[in-house]
């Protein structure tokens, strides 16, 4: 429920405290929303000129599409205290059957993995884009934009955004190519698809709820290009997924994906990764043996071998990249921690300790301006049939 009193708060270029990831303004909702899947500028929460808060966001979906914030809108914040806001908006600990099995030292099955992933994306829909949109490479591109560069409208008329999530990549594709392409989005999460539909109301973009292992909504040889942004690593087993991609791709089709990079190439990422996974393994001793997804997908060499087994004579190219996010260490710690699935199974106490340690790690390399940097190594895989 919204607080009874609200106070104007003028003259700030960004909030004076760190809003948890789930409560930051979404591209289509410029208010202080109750999670990305709820609320809008007319939801009863005050509108805010989000371009002043967390670029590149704008005030509401319509304004954001035009690239113009509502200049006359006053920035309002509740008169509740900082501590109250933090407590109200703290990310929800997810105690799924998958987590319960790990706590008992048991091995979860595939159905429990899927159930856990759905629970994460139900309670934290849109969380992936919160960090991935802001992290940029030396050329100023985020990972969505780098992946979208694969599109060649002369060869790629029908495009599938596999595991499309909240629709960030799909929107970039449409903004760049418009009517030159036909776009299909598939995701197993109804909550993520709800965000995608709000972001892309164009009925010409077909969005379906389905599993990557069974895309019955797409006919054989139905698409020219399959794009997948950072989701192949969560698909286990991966062989049925690759077989389905092979079925739906036309001759001379293309598969392009963003996948994990080499952890060793970024000391800051490796340090943050170790802090979060150590915390998860402390609470769940068997966590290291039951991480989400197929481990072979995380190594580019083994993934390339798997693809060549499925796509005979395919030309496989794997390109390394690095995207980074700068910020105050404490804010950056919130951002970085919220990007890891392991953070969602931590108790409140364990998460607080992990956040403090991540902030300490990021502070160690802060510049003279006091800002730290979080690097994320990535790879762009392109398989040409």
C-alpha positions as CSV (number, residue, x, y, z in Angstrom):
1,X,0.0,0.0,0.0
2,X,1.3,3.5,-0.8
3,X,2.2,5.6,2.2
4,X,-0.4,8.2,3.1
5,X,1.9,11.2,2.8
6,X,4.3,12.1,0.0
7,X,6.9,14.8,0.0
8,X,8.4,16.6,-3.1
9,X,12.0,16.0,-3.6
10,X,13.6,18.4,-6.1
11,X,17.1,18.9,-7.3
12,X,18.5,15.4,-7.2
13,X,19.9,13.7,-10.3
14,X,19.6,10.3,-8.8
15,X,18.3,8.7,-5.6
16,X,20.4,9.1,-2.5
17,X,20.0,5.5,-1.6
18,X,20.2,2.3,-3.6
19,X,16.9,0.9,-4.6
20,X,16.9,-2.9,-4.7
21,X,16.8,-4.3,-8.3
22,X,13.2,-5.4,-8.2
23,X,12.0,-1.9,-7.3
24,X,13.9,0.2,-9.9
25,X,12.0,2.0,-12.7
26,X,11.3,-0.3,-15.6
27,X,11.4,1.1,-19.2
28,X,7.7,1.0,-19.5
29,X,6.8,2.3,-16.1
30,X,8.3,5.5,-14.8
31,X,6.8,5.4,-11.3
32,X,8.1,3.8,-8.1
33,X,6.5,0.5,-9.1
34,X,5.7,-2.4,-6.8
35,X,7.9,-4.7,-8.9
36,X,8.3,-4.6,-12.7
37,X,5.2,-6.7,-13.3
38,X,2.9,-4.3,-11.4
39,X,2.1,-0.7,-11.4
40,X,2.3,2.0,-14.0
41,X,2.3,5.8,-14.2
42,X,-1.4,5.7,-13.3
43,X,-1.2,3.0,-10.6
44,X,-1.4,5.4,-7.7
45,X,2.4,5.6,-7.2
46,X,3.9,8.9,-8.2
47,X,5.4,9.4,-11.6
48,X,9.1,10.2,-11.7
49,X,11.3,11.5,-14.5
50,X,13.2,8.2,-14.7
51,X,15.8,9.5,-17.1
52,X,17.2,11.5,-14.2
53,X,17.4,8.3,-12.1
54,X,18.8,5.5,-14.0
55,X,19.6,6.1,-17.7
56,X,18.4,5.1,-20.2
57,X,15.0,4.8,-18.5
58,X,12.2,7.3,-19.2
59,X,9.1,8.3,-17.4
60,X,6.6,5.8,-18.8
61,X,6.4,3.4,-21.7
62,X,4.9,5.9,-24.2
63,X,7.5,8.6,-23.3
64,X,10.3,6.1,-23.3
65,X,9.4,4.9,-26.8
66,X,9.7,8.5,-28.0
67,X,12.9,9.0,-26.0
68,X,11.5,11.9,-24.1
69,X,11.0,12.1,-20.3
70,X,8.1,14.1,-18.9
71,X,10.1,17.2,-18.1
72,X,7.4,18.8,-16.0
73,X,6.8,15.8,-13.7
74,X,8.1,16.4,-10.2
75,X,10.2,13.7,-8.5
76,X,8.4,12.5,-5.4
77,X,9.5,10.1,-2.7
78,X,7.6,8.7,0.2
79,X,8.1,10.2,3.6
80,X,8.8,6.7,5.0
81,X,12.4,6.3,6.2
82,X,15.3,4.8,4.3
83,X,15.3,1.8,6.5
84,X,11.6,1.2,6.0
85,X,12.0,1.4,2.3
86,X,14.9,-1.0,2.3
87,X,12.9,-3.5,4.4
88,X,9.8,-3.2,2.3
89,X,11.6,-3.7,-1.0
90,X,14.1,-6.4,0.0
91,X,14.3,-9.2,-2.6
92,X,12.2,-12.2,-1.7
93,X,14.1,-15.3,-0.6
94,X,12.9,-18.2,-2.7
95,X,12.5,-21.5,-0.9
96,X,11.5,-23.8,-3.8
97,X,11.5,-27.5,-3.8
98,X,14.9,-27.3,-5.7
99,X,16.3,-25.3,-2.8
100,X,14.8,-27.6,-0.2
101,X,16.4,-30.6,-1.9
102,X,19.8,-29.0,-1.9
103,X,19.5,-28.1,1.8
104,X,18.9,-31.8,2.5
105,X,22.0,-32.7,0.4
106,X,19.8,-34.3,-2.4
107,X,20.0,-33.9,-6.1
108,X,17.0,-32.0,-7.6
109,X,15.4,-33.3,-10.8
110,X,14.8,-31.4,-14.0
111,X,11.2,-30.5,-13.1
112,X,12.3,-29.0,-9.8
113,X,15.0,-26.9,-11.6
114,X,12.3,-25.6,-14.0
115,X,10.0,-24.9,-11.1
116,X,12.7,-22.9,-9.3
117,X,13.5,-20.9,-12.4
118,X,9.8,-20.1,-12.8
119,X,9.6,-19.0,-9.2
120,X,12.6,-16.6,-9.6
121,X,11.1,-15.0,-12.7
122,X,7.7,-14.8,-11.2
123,X,8.9,-12.8,-8.1
124,X,11.7,-10.9,-9.9
125,X,10.4,-10.6,-13.5
126,X,12.7,-8.4,-15.5
127,X,15.7,-8.7,-13.2
128,X,18.1,-9.8,-15.9
129,X,17.7,-6.6,-17.9
130,X,18.3,-4.5,-14.8
131,X,22.0,-5.2,-15.0
132,X,22.5,-6.4,-18.6
133,X,21.1,-3.2,-20.1
134,X,23.5,-1.0,-18.1
135,X,26.7,-3.0,-18.7
136,X,28.4,-1.8,-21.8
137,X,31.5,-2.6,-23.8
138,X,34.2,-0.3,-25.0
139,X,32.1,0.5,-28.1
140,X,29.2,1.5,-25.9
141,X,27.0,-1.5,-26.6
142,X,25.2,-3.7,-24.1
143,X,25.0,-7.4,-24.7
144,X,21.5,-7.2,-26.2
145,X,22.8,-4.7,-28.8
146,X,25.9,-6.7,-29.6
147,X,23.7,-9.8,-30.2
148,X,21.3,-7.9,-32.4
149,X,24.1,-6.9,-34.7
150,X,24.0,-10.4,-36.1
151,X,20.8,-9.6,-37.9
152,X,21.1,-9.2,-41.7
153,X,17.7,-8.3,-43.0
154,X,18.7,-9.5,-46.5
155,X,19.0,-13.1,-45.1
156,X,17.0,-13.0,-41.8
157,X,13.4,-12.3,-42.4
158,X,11.8,-14.4,-39.7
159,X,13.6,-14.2,-36.3
160,X,13.0,-16.1,-33.1
161,X,14.0,-14.6,-29.8
162,X,14.4,-17.7,-27.7
163,X,13.9,-17.2,-23.9
164,X,12.9,-13.6,-24.8
165,X,12.2,-12.7,-21.2
166,X,10.9,-9.1,-20.7
167,X,11.4,-8.3,-24.4
168,X,14.5,-6.1,-24.4
169,X,16.2,-7.9,-27.3
170,X,13.0,-8.1,-29.3
171,X,12.4,-4.4,-28.9
172,X,15.9,-3.6,-30.1
173,X,15.4,-5.8,-33.1
174,X,12.1,-4.1,-34.0
175,X,13.6,-0.6,-33.5
176,X,16.4,-1.3,-35.8
177,X,14.7,-3.3,-38.5
178,X,10.9,-2.6,-38.2
179,X,8.8,-4.2,-40.9
180,X,11.8,-5.7,-42.6
181,X,11.6,-8.6,-40.1
182,X,9.0,-10.9,-38.6
183,X,9.7,-11.5,-34.9
184,X,8.6,-14.4,-32.6
185,X,9.4,-14.5,-28.9
186,X,9.3,-17.6,-26.8
187,X,9.7,-17.9,-23.0
188,X,8.5,-20.4,-20.4
189,X,7.7,-17.6,-17.9
190,X,4.2,-16.1,-18.1
191,X,5.4,-13.2,-15.9
192,X,8.3,-12.3,-18.2
193,X,6.0,-12.5,-21.2
194,X,3.6,-10.1,-19.5
195,X,6.4,-7.6,-19.4
196,X,7.3,-8.3,-23.0
197,X,3.7,-7.7,-24.1
198,X,3.6,-4.4,-22.3
199,X,6.9,-3.3,-23.9
200,X,5.9,-4.5,-27.4
201,X,2.1,-4.2,-27.9
202,X,2.6,-4.6,-31.7
203,X,0.5,-7.7,-32.6
204,X,3.0,-8.3,-35.4
205,X,5.4,-9.6,-32.8
206,X,4.1,-13.0,-31.8
207,X,4.9,-14.0,-28.2
208,X,4.4,-17.6,-27.0
209,X,4.7,-19.4,-23.7
210,X,6.7,-22.6,-24.4
211,X,9.8,-24.6,-23.5
212,X,12.8,-24.5,-25.6
213,X,12.8,-28.3,-25.7
214,X,9.3,-28.3,-27.4
215,X,8.6,-25.3,-29.6
216,X,5.5,-26.8,-31.3
217,X,4.2,-23.3,-32.1
218,X,6.9,-23.0,-34.8
219,X,6.8,-25.2,-37.9
220,X,9.7,-27.1,-39.3
221,X,12.1,-24.7,-41.1
222,X,10.1,-21.8,-39.9
223,X,12.7,-19.2,-39.0
224,X,15.9,-17.8,-40.5
225,X,17.6,-16.8,-37.3
226,X,17.5,-17.9,-33.6
227,X,18.7,-15.4,-31.1
228,X,19.2,-16.4,-27.4
229,X,20.5,-13.9,-24.9
230,X,22.2,-15.5,-21.9
231,X,19.7,-18.4,-21.5
232,X,21.3,-21.5,-23.1
233,X,23.3,-21.9,-19.9
234,X,20.1,-22.5,-18.0
235,X,18.8,-25.2,-20.4
236,X,19.5,-28.7,-19.2
237,X,19.8,-31.1,-20.9
238,X,20.9,-29.0,-23.8
239,X,20.8,-31.6,-26.6
240,X,16.9,-31.5,-27.0
241,X,17.1,-27.7,-27.2
242,X,19.7,-27.8,-30.0
243,X,17.7,-30.4,-31.8
244,X,14.6,-28.2,-31.7
245,X,16.6,-25.2,-33.0
246,X,17.9,-27.4,-35.8
247,X,14.3,-28.4,-36.7
248,X,12.9,-24.9,-36.9
249,X,15.9,-23.3,-38.7
250,X,15.7,-23.0,-42.5
251,X,18.7,-24.1,-44.7
252,X,21.5,-21.5,-44.3
253,X,19.9,-20.4,-41.1
254,X,21.8,-18.9,-38.1
255,X,21.9,-19.5,-34.4
256,X,23.4,-16.6,-32.3
257,X,23.7,-16.5,-28.6
258,X,25.2,-14.6,-25.7
259,X,26.8,-17.0,-23.3
260,X,29.1,-16.9,-20.3
261,X,32.6,-15.6,-20.8
262,X,35.9,-16.7,-19.2
263,X,35.7,-15.8,-15.5
264,X,39.5,-15.6,-15.3
265,X,39.5,-12.7,-17.7
266,X,37.9,-10.4,-15.1
267,X,39.3,-10.4,-11.5
268,X,36.4,-8.3,-10.3
269,X,33.8,-10.7,-11.7
270,X,35.7,-13.7,-10.4
271,X,35.8,-12.2,-6.9
272,X,32.1,-11.3,-6.9
273,X,31.2,-14.7,-8.2
274,X,33.2,-16.4,-5.5
275,X,31.6,-14.4,-2.7
276,X,28.1,-15.2,-3.8
277,X,28.6,-18.8,-4.6
278,X,30.6,-19.4,-1.4
279,X,27.6,-17.9,0.5
280,X,25.2,-20.2,-1.4
281,X,27.4,-23.3,-0.7
282,X,27.6,-22.4,3.0
283,X,23.8,-22.6,3.3
284,X,23.5,-25.4,0.7
285,X,26.6,-27.7,0.9
286,X,25.6,-29.5,-2.3
287,X,25.0,-26.3,-4.3
288,X,28.3,-26.8,-6.2
289,X,27.0,-30.1,-7.6
290,X,23.6,-28.9,-8.6
291,X,24.0,-25.5,-10.2
292,X,21.4,-24.5,-12.7
293,X,21.9,-25.5,-16.3
294,X,24.3,-27.7,-18.3
295,X,27.9,-27.0,-17.4
296,X,29.0,-27.8,-20.9
297,X,27.3,-24.7,-22.2
298,X,29.4,-22.5,-20.0
299,X,32.6,-23.5,-21.7
300,X,32.8,-22.2,-25.3
301,X,34.8,-25.2,-26.6
302,X,32.4,-27.8,-25.3
303,X,29.4,-25.8,-26.5
304,X,30.9,-25.5,-30.0
305,X,31.5,-29.2,-30.0
306,X,27.8,-29.9,-29.1
307,X,26.6,-27.5,-31.8
308,X,28.8,-29.2,-34.4
309,X,27.3,-32.6,-33.4
310,X,23.8,-31.2,-34.1
311,X,24.5,-28.8,-36.9
312,X,26.6,-30.8,-39.3
313,X,29.1,-28.7,-41.3
314,X,28.0,-25.6,-39.5
315,X,30.5,-22.7,-39.3
316,X,30.8,-21.9,-35.5
317,X,32.3,-18.7,-34.4
318,X,32.8,-17.7,-30.7
319,X,33.8,-14.1,-30.0
320,X,34.9,-12.9,-26.5
321,X,33.6,-9.6,-25.1
322,X,33.5,-7.6,-21.9
323,X,30.7,-5.4,-20.6
324,X,31.1,-3.2,-17.5
325,X,29.0,-1.2,-15.1
326,X,30.4,1.7,-13.0
327,X,28.9,3.1,-9.8
328,X,29.3,3.6,-6.1
329,X,30.5,0.3,-4.6
330,X,27.4,-0.2,-2.4
331,X,25.0,0.4,-5.3
332,X,27.1,-1.6,-7.6
333,X,27.1,-4.5,-5.1
334,X,23.3,-4.5,-5.1
335,X,23.3,-4.6,-8.9
336,X,26.0,-7.3,-9.3
337,X,24.6,-9.5,-6.6
338,X,21.1,-9.4,-8.0
339,X,22.3,-10.7,-11.4
340,X,23.3,-14.1,-9.9
341,X,20.6,-16.8,-9.5
342,X,22.5,-18.0,-6.4
343,X,21.6,-14.7,-4.6
344,X,17.9,-15.6,-4.7
345,X,18.3,-18.6,-2.4
346,X,20.3,-16.8,0.3
347,X,18.6,-16.0,3.6
348,X,18.3,-12.4,4.5
349,X,21.3,-12.6,6.9
350,X,23.5,-14.4,4.3
351,X,22.6,-12.0,1.6
352,X,23.4,-9.0,3.8
353,X,26.8,-10.5,4.5
354,X,27.4,-11.3,0.9
355,X,26.4,-7.7,-0.1
356,X,28.9,-6.2,2.4
357,X,31.7,-8.5,1.1
358,X,30.9,-7.7,-2.6
359,X,30.9,-4.0,-1.7
360,X,34.3,-4.4,-0.1
361,X,35.6,-6.2,-3.1
362,X,34.4,-3.5,-5.5
363,X,35.7,-0.7,-3.2
364,X,39.2,-2.1,-3.3
365,X,39.5,-1.1,-7.0
366,X,37.5,2.2,-6.8
367,X,39.0,5.1,-8.6
368,X,39.8,8.6,-7.3
369,X,36.1,9.5,-7.9
370,X,35.0,6.7,-5.5
371,X,33.3,4.7,-8.2
372,X,33.9,1.0,-8.6
373,X,33.6,-1.1,-11.7
374,X,31.9,-4.5,-12.2
375,X,33.1,-6.3,-15.3
376,X,31.2,-9.2,-16.9
377,X,33.0,-11.4,-19.4
378,X,30.7,-12.7,-22.2
379,X,31.0,-14.6,-25.5
380,X,28.9,-14.2,-28.6
381,X,28.4,-17.5,-30.4
382,X,27.3,-17.5,-34.0
383,X,26.6,-20.8,-35.8
384,X,26.0,-20.5,-39.5
385,X,24.4,-23.5,-41.2
